[in-house]
Amino acid sequence: MEKNIPDMNKMTVEEFAGILASSEPIPGGGGVSALVAALGAALGSMVCSLTTGKKKYEKTQPELDLIIPRLEEYRIKLLDGMKADAEVFLPLAEAYSLPKDTEEEGRHRDEVLEKLLLEAAKTPLILMDDIIMVMDLLEKLSHIGSRLAVSDVGVGISLCKAAVDSAALNVYINTKMMKDRKKAAQLNMEADELKEESSAICRWVMSEVISAVRY
């Protein structure tokens, strides 16, 4: 299955958007969530670049030096999340076509689907965790980053918040189909908690950013 997954990281923006607009199964909402979050991390890295080496911010440079490699790590990891989403979605899409004419076929289909639905729900939860880490780093940048680029921290945090909310939808749509309702409820609760955490971080950062940029 992996050989059928295009290298989305190497696509041009036009190519990605074109395939996204088509009937192709990937990329989809999950891949877009990962990409948007990666762009949020990239904006954080840009703010770091614009702040690094400036005399005005030399006192916070040691903290900035810790943030820079972490944002780069998460930017790459989030871009890889596009492939991770595709790797769980494609087998699931195919599994819905499994035969179910006999009792044995139906039982096999249900077992396969349950396993794949679980993986498809877990993957966006991992993505959400990573995005929260980026949001924590952006929160720090809202205080120590260049004031000339603080609006970009706001854009980055907004993208990350949208990505978290979007990833949560991919949890819910898969847990809805699971037969293990206890497990489904647990996964939904995890997604709800991550959404609440991201909302709190976003509110705080946007308050800081708006105070800094609005006349």
Summary of the structure (lengths in Angstrom):
residues: 215
radius of gyration: 19.8
end to end distance: 53.7
largest distance: 73.6
contacts: 731
relative contact order: 0.15
helix: 85%
strand: 0%
